[in-house]
């Protein structure tokens, strides 16, 4: 039986996530910024994401509408229990992908590459990457051998 192929857009339509990619970016950053004090502020969030405060305010209001943050105009941004769990998962996803790219020895802007990948990766693939990263970290000699291989091919 032949496999059916679809466009990227069609594959993404079948992904019934609660948040858009932009909402995920904001939630992940709110989680990062809130870890010390349990809250963050619009100006801190806007600065961290290199956006204007009015843009950050609009997105935080959308996040409040879906129940992942608690926010009142000019007030603090506090994660709901659901938002805290989602933020933790989003940060973990980010770190797994970043670790994977670093293990590969990817040069250039690893953060940009991570951002491009993290919103499109499936849970199953992410789990496989997490296992691979953990395996490789437990065997640094494999990582060194891989890097030598890439250098010999002129790709590192």
Secondary structure as UniProt FT lines:
FT   HELIX           8..13
FT   HELIX           21..34
FT   TURN            35..37
FT   HELIX           42..49
FT   HELIX           53..65
FT   TURN            66..67
FT   STRAND          69..71
FT   TURN            73..74
FT   STRAND          77..79
FT   HELIX           81..104
FT   HELIX           110..118
FT   TURN            119..120
FT   HELIX           123..137
FT   HELIX           140..152
FT   TURN            153..154
//
